């Protein structure tokens, strides 16, 4: 099959752009589109057999030179076979199921200006719901079909005479079909759009915006985008369709002026009474595409989605969660409704879909407790159904959200380790490090995985990555080393991490002076040390050294001698809201790991939730910290008493 080369790049470009003057109806671009250089080289079109057909010269914009006689009168007058003349062309077109069906029909019918756009649109529609492999095959057949070359020529001839909607739809179909953006047929349509942009109605603007969203940056496209932004800003008050507004918001993009974004978001907010549930879903993803985090509008859309979550397809729910992540937007009502829906319909979801949902929940910092419990119970019963990618995802979710099945914790960790180690000989060093890192955070230390990880060749491979991956690997190795040294698991002596040159560069932390002052008031004569960094990792707001027992609990009797009490070290940690799962006081994995290691280092950790503490008055703050400090002390004393009782 010969390779087609049926369209050459065009050198047309926009050299000038004038501002819009809507009141006078002036052409936005006028005659600004000119050819950069006039060359005598023909624009050639080739058939499947490789024979050259007549073409268009770049210096012949009207397409009158060397055209086949079949193009006279603005139609391809291809001799037709016997056909059913009583069937309208539109009905025959709708019956076509592939691009070649449409092209075969065109070869038997005269192609008028109106039929050009309809034919291109039908070609695109027939490929929309095909698989990717089938779509590639059909497009190859389409590009090599002789009639497609004729259709491209007719598009260039007809563009100046098309109405505004047909120009927009023709350009959209060509772009969606994968026609090279710099080809002459695309550039001819762009020129027609530029010359008629001021006269585009809402529908045509919406189609154009959809098209530009998929086009690469170039002089013509960038100029057209800028012109569309100016036109949209002028027409925002008159937009009546929610769908059109959403498409225009997507088109203006992330780098649109802030003033235009504000106009669009206010317009969208004024039209919320017209929203249906699909509009609400699409608005969330649209705002993400434009990097427009407008909470009042997002709240309304989230409420509508939450109320009808059971009627929304899987892929749309996924897109909504992805958009929320991009916008750093979280709504507890929406997340709770989605969790309840997934939990109540649990049996209809396979592991792949559930893992994807749970990963999105994790990225939003949300812990769907009931759903996680059900999913982990399923995995304990059938762990071998997971791929390596799924196992790593599950371990990541559980370690970072600090969630394991409380009644079956050891059984769950052992089953996950068994599946993980079944891929031990196949997995990369990076995947091995990820899995071991997650298991160490959960307090589980698989011997076989650690043995392979701590081999010199594995470590050398991990430290031979590019700069970004190297830093990530160094951090994970550092935490694995901390867990092996501080948790002191029962492992063979040779399983120790050799010295690794690390450049962690943890960001500098600032001491919260308010907390320090209150702690000084509480502990009295105790020694308070500010800003302590332990193990080059854990930043402590302040460390307070004080007697083990509170002085006002009781005094020794007259006959008792005073025995020195061991000192107690409080490690006061101010934890930001990101240290807790969204909407709860449940600490996340790295905070739990820090608390565990502080205890191993001999400290009594006091975790101060910043999102609660910062909003308290001075008196409330003192009382809250006092309760935290002495609650920890009483817990330590109770643990000591229980240990003493067990010894006796």
Residue, then its C-alpha position, 0 to 999 in steps of 0.5 A: x500500500x503506497x504512502x499518501x502525501x495528499x496535503x502539503x503544509x501551508x505557509x499562510x499566517x496572520x500578520x496583523x490583528x485588529x480589535x473588534x468593532x461589533x457596532x460597525x460589523x467590521x471584519x475582525x481580521x480583514x485581509x490580514x491573512x497573507x501568504x508568507x511567500x508565493x511559490x510555484x510548487x503545486x499542492x499535489x493530491x495522490x490516489x492510492x495507486x500513487x498517480x498524481x492528480x491536479x492540484x492547487x497552487x499556493x498563489x492561486x487562492x481561488x483554486x481556478x488553476x488546473x482544476x478538473x472539469x468536474x469542479x465547475x459550478x462548485x460541485x464534483x460531478x462524478x459520473x454516477x451509477x444507478x442510484x435511488x433518486x427518491x432517497x434524499x441525500x441526507x437519509x443516505x448519508x445517515x445510513x453510512x457506518x464508516x468513512x469509506x461508506x460516506x466517500x463511496x456515496x460522495x463519488x456517486x453524488x454531486x457535492x454541493x457546498x452544503x453537502x461538503x460540511x454534512x459529509x465531513x461531519x458524518x465521516x467524523x461521527x462514524x469514527x467517534x465510537x470505534x475502538x482506537x485500533x479500528x479508528x486508525x484502520x478506517x482513517x488510513x482507508x479514508x486518507x487513501x480513498x481517491x474521493x477524499x482527495x476530491x473532497x479536500x479540494x472541494x472544501x477549499x473551493x467551497x470555504x468562502x461560500x459556506x455559511x458560518x456554522x458549516x465552516x465551523x463544523x467542517x473545521x471541527x470534523x477535519x481536526x477530529x479526523x486527524x488531518x494535519x493542522x498545517x495542511x492547506x485545507x485546514x489553513x484555508x478553513x482557518x482563514x475563512x473562520x478568521x474572515x467571518x468570526x464577527x458574524x458567528x452566532x452562539x452555535x458556531x462559536x461553540x463548535x469553533x471553541x470545541x475545535x480550537x481546544x484540540x488544535x496545537x499552538x501556531x500563529x493562526x490558531x493562537x491569533x484565532x484564540x485571541x480573537x475569540x477571547x475578545x469576541x467572547x468578552x464582548x458577548x458574554x452578557x448575551x450568551x443564552x445557552x449553558x452548553x455554549x458558555x461551557x465550551x467557550x470557558x474551555x476554549x479561553x483556557x488557563x491563560x485567559x485574562x483574569x477579567x474575562x474569567x471573572x465575567x464568565x464565572x459570574x455569567x455561569x453563576x447567573x445561569x445555574x437555574x438552567x443547569x441539569x445534572x449533566x451540565x453540573x458534571x461538565x461545569x466541574x470539568x470545564x472549570x478545571x480545564x480553565x483553571x478556574x476555582x470558583x467555590x460558589x459555582x462548584x458548591x452548587x454543581x457538587x450538590x446537584x451531582x451528590x443528589x443524583x450520583x446513582x444515575x451518573x456513569x462511572x467515567x463521568x464520576x471519575x472525571x469529576x473527581x479528577x477535576x476536583x483534584x486539579x482545582x484543589x476543591x473538596x466537598x464532604x457532602x459529595x465525597x460522602x454521597x459517592x462513598x455511600x453509593x459505591x458501598x451500597x452497590x459494591x458488588x457491581x464494581x470490579x477491583x480495577x474501578x474500585x482502586x481508581x476511585x480509592x486513589x482519587x479519594x486518597x489524592x483528595x485526602x479523603x478516607x472512605x472508611x466503610x468502602x475501604x473496609x469492604x474492599x480490603x475484606x474482599x482482598x483478604x478473601x481473594x488477594x491473587x486477583x490483584x496485579x502488581x500495579x493494583x497491589x502497589x496502589x492498595x498499599x499506597x492508599x492504606x499506608x497514606x490514609x492510615x487504614x487497615x482492617x482492625x480485626x484482620x490487620x495481620x492477615x491483611x498485611x500478610x496476604x498483601x505481602x504474599x501477592x507483592x512478593x509473587x512478583x518479586x522476580x519480575x518487578x523493577x527496583x523502583x516498584x520494589x522500593x515503593x512496596x517496601x516503603x509502604x509496608x514499612x509505614x504500616x509497620x510490616x517488614x517482609x524479609x524476602x523483599x528487604x533482602x532483595x532491596x538491600x542488595x548492592x546491585x538493587x541500591x546501585x540501580x535505584x541511585x542511578x536514576x535521573x535527578x527527579x527519580x533519584x531524590x524520590x528514591x533517596x527519600x524512600x530509602x531514608x524512611x526505610x532506614x528509619x523504620x529498620x533502626x527505630x522500629x527494630x523489627x525481628x530481622x536477620x542481622x545482615x538486613x541493614x541499610x548500608x550508608x547512602x548519600x542522601x540529599x533530602x533538603x527538607x524545607x525549613x520549618x517555622x516555630x509557632x511562638x504562641x504554642x511555645x509560650x503556652x507550653x512554658x506557662x503549663x510546664x512552669x519550671x520545665x525546660x523548653x527547647x524550641x525548633x528541634x529536628x530529629x533524625x534530619x526528618x521530624x521537626x518538633x515545634x518544642x521539646x519540654x522536659x518535666x518530671x514524670x509525675x505531676x507535682x499536684x497529684x500527691x505528695x510523699x508521706x512523712x515517712x517516705x524518702x524522696x526518690x528521684x523521678x525520671x524526666x519526661x520529654x514532651x515533643x509538641x508537634x503542630x500538625x497542619x490540616x493536611x496531616x489529617x484525613x479530610x473532614x476528620x481528626x484521623x491522622x494520615x500515614x506519615x504523621x502516624x509514622x512520626x508519632x511512632x518514631x518519636x515514642x521509639x526515641x523516648x519522647x511523649x508526642x503531643x499532636x496539636x491540630x493547627x486547623x483547630x488550635x489556631x481558631x481558639x482564644x487565648x484561654x481556650x488554647x491554654x486549656x486545650x494544650x493543658x488537656x493534650x499534655x496531661x492526657x499524654x502523661x496520664x496515658x503513659x502512667x497507665x501504660x506503665x502501671x499495666x506493664x508493672x501489673x503484668x510483671x507481678 
